[in-house]
Amino acid sequence: MRFFSRRNAVTLEQGVVVKRSQNEVALQREAAALEVLHRSGLPVPRLVDKEKNALYLEYIQGIVYADLVDGISRPQALALGRWLQAHHRLTGGLKGDVNLRNFLWTGTRCVGLDFEDPPFSGELEIDFGRAAAFAVTYRPAFTKRKARCLVMLLSVFLDLGGRADRIRKGYLTELEAMNRRRSKSIAPAQAARFFDHCLERVRR
């Protein structure tokens, strides 16, 4: 079985996930992060073994959050928010890549995947906003279902103590980054209006 990845070859082999990459530094960074986070009790795959150009990881069955956004439930959204909150508390930084393909719903909890990128400094709400930006832009983007998803995420993130202005900043920053790296044409004004409309719905 082959898993979706833009940068690496990720396969399931004899019950173990094998992640192969020519970027040895990124793999070693991920291995170190997984060991620390797993020992800390954060839900992440257990590192089974490592080689120069490959990691061998525990296989955890579930559904990636990218496939949940059109019908996300409050327990699923809350699990994601709490995972990001716990990660920030443990590392003091933001997760390098918050693409929702890097979060797995097992039926009872959220599991974080992909730690190649180093965490960087910033407020927790930035990760909340960045995750929200991914959620609303999976095709088809900015639909009624994506609005429902954003309302659900914002409700949870605010309940977890997030400030709306900081979440909005993270959301718009990630959308700008998407435009740069993927040559997308997400109109900032449209994206901002979409966020503001959903925030109004949360506050009613």
C-alpha positions in Angstrom: 0.0 0.0 0.0 1.3 3.5 -0.9 0.3 6.6 1.1 -0.1 10.1 -0.3 3.1 12.2 0.0 4.4 15.0 -2.2 7.9 14.7 -1.0 8.6 11.1 0.0 7.9 7.5 -0.8 5.6 6.2 2.0 4.4 2.6 1.9 3.0 0.0 4.2 5.2 -3.1 4.2 4.5 -6.1 6.5 2.4 -4.0 8.8 5.0 -1.2 9.2 5.0 2.2 7.5 8.2 2.8 5.6 9.1 6.4 4.8 11.9 6.8 2.3 13.6 10.1 1.5 16.9 11.3 0.1 16.8 14.1 2.7 18.7 12.4 5.4 18.7 15.5 7.7 14.9 15.8 7.5 14.5 12.1 8.3 16.8 12.3 11.3 15.0 15.4 12.6 11.7 13.5 12.3 13.1 10.5 14.1 14.3 12.6 17.0 11.0 14.5 17.2 9.0 11.2 17.2 11.0 9.8 20.0 10.6 12.9 22.2 6.9 13.3 21.5 6.1 9.7 21.9 7.8 9.6 25.3 5.9 12.7 26.3 2.6 10.9 25.6 1.5 12.9 22.6 -0.3 10.7 20.1 2.3 10.1 17.3 3.5 6.9 15.6 6.1 5.0 17.4 9.5 4.9 15.7 10.2 1.2 15.1 13.6 1.5 13.4 15.6 3.9 11.2 18.2 3.8 8.5 20.1 6.5 6.6 17.3 7.1 4.1 14.3 5.4 5.7 12.2 5.4 8.8 10.1 2.5 10.0 7.0 3.6 11.8 4.1 2.1 13.7 1.0 1.7 11.5 -2.0 3.4 13.0 -5.3 2.8 11.2 -7.6 5.8 10.7 -8.9 8.5 8.4 -6.8 11.6 7.6 -8.4 14.9 8.6 -8.3 16.1 5.0 -11.0 13.5 4.3 -13.1 14.6 7.2 -13.5 18.3 6.6 -16.8 18.2 4.7 -18.5 16.4 7.6 -16.3 17.0 10.6 -17.8 16.4 14.0 -17.2 18.4 17.2 -15.2 15.4 18.8 -13.0 15.3 15.8 -12.4 19.0 15.8 -11.8 19.1 19.5 -9.3 16.2 19.3 -7.4 18.2 16.6 -7.4 21.4 18.7 -6.2 19.6 21.8 -3.4 17.8 19.9 -2.1 21.2 18.6 -2.4 22.6 22.1 -0.5 19.8 23.6 2.2 19.9 20.9 2.7 23.6 21.5 2.9 23.1 25.3 5.5 20.3 24.9 7.7 21.9 22.2 7.1 25.6 22.8 6.7 26.0 19.1 4.4 25.5 16.1 4.2 22.3 14.1 6.1 22.6 10.9 3.4 21.3 8.5 -0.2 21.5 9.5 -1.6 20.2 6.3 -4.6 18.1 7.5 -3.2 15.1 5.7 -0.8 15.0 8.6 -3.4 14.3 11.2 -5.2 11.0 11.6 -8.6 10.3 13.3 -8.6 6.9 14.8 -12.2 6.9 16.0 -11.2 8.0 19.5 -8.2 10.4 19.1 -6.2 12.6 16.8 -2.7 11.4 15.9 -0.1 13.7 14.4 2.1 12.7 11.5 5.1 14.1 9.6 7.7 15.9 11.6 10.3 16.5 8.9 10.1 20.3 9.2 11.4 21.8 12.4 8.9 23.5 14.7 9.2 27.2 14.7 8.3 29.8 17.3 4.9 31.4 17.4 1.6 31.6 19.3 -0.6 28.5 19.3 -3.4 30.4 17.5 -1.1 30.6 14.4 -1.3 26.8 14.1 -5.1 27.0 14.7 -5.4 29.4 11.9 -3.1 27.6 9.6 -5.0 24.3 10.1 -8.2 26.2 9.3 -6.8 27.5 6.1 -6.0 24.0 4.9 -9.5 22.8 5.9 -11.3 25.4 3.8 -9.2 25.1 0.6 -9.4 21.4 -0.1 -11.3 21.1 -3.4 -13.9 22.3 -3.7 -12.9 25.2 -1.6 -15.0 27.8 0.2 -18.2 25.8 -0.1 -21.1 25.6 2.4 -19.6 22.5 3.8 -16.2 24.2 4.2 -18.0 27.0 6.0 -19.6 24.5 8.4 -16.2 23.0 9.0 -14.6 26.4 9.7 -17.4 27.3 12.1 -16.8 24.0 13.9 -13.1 24.6 14.1 -13.4 28.2 15.2 -15.9 27.2 17.9 -13.4 24.6 19.3 -10.3 26.8 19.0 -12.0 29.7 20.8 -13.2 27.3 23.5 -9.6 26.2 24.0 -8.6 29.8 24.7 -7.6 31.0 21.3 -8.0 34.6 20.3 -10.0 35.3 17.1 -7.6 38.0 15.8 -4.6 35.7 16.1 -6.3 32.8 14.6 -7.3 35.0 11.7 -3.7 36.1 11.2 -2.5 32.5 11.1 -5.3 31.7 8.6 -4.4 34.5 6.2 -0.7 33.9 6.5 -1.1 30.3 5.5 -3.3 31.2 2.5 -0.6 33.7 1.3 2.0 30.9 1.6 -0.2 28.5 -0.4 -0.4 31.1 -3.2 3.4 31.4 -3.2 4.3 27.7 -3.2 1.5 26.2 -5.3 0.7 29.1 -7.7 -2.8 29.1 -6.4 -5.1 32.1 -6.9 -6.8 32.4 -3.6 -8.1 35.9 -3.3 -7.1 37.3 0.1 -10.2 39.5 0.3 -12.5 36.6 -0.4 -10.7 34.4 2.1 -10.9 37.1 4.8 -14.7 37.6 4.2 -15.2 33.8 4.4 -13.4 33.7 7.7 -15.3 36.7 9.1 -18.7 35.4 8.1 -18.0 32.1 9.8 -16.7 33.8 12.9 -19.9 35.8 13.1 -21.9 32.5 13.0 -19.8 31.2 15.9 -20.5 34.4 18.0 -24.3 34.4 17.5 
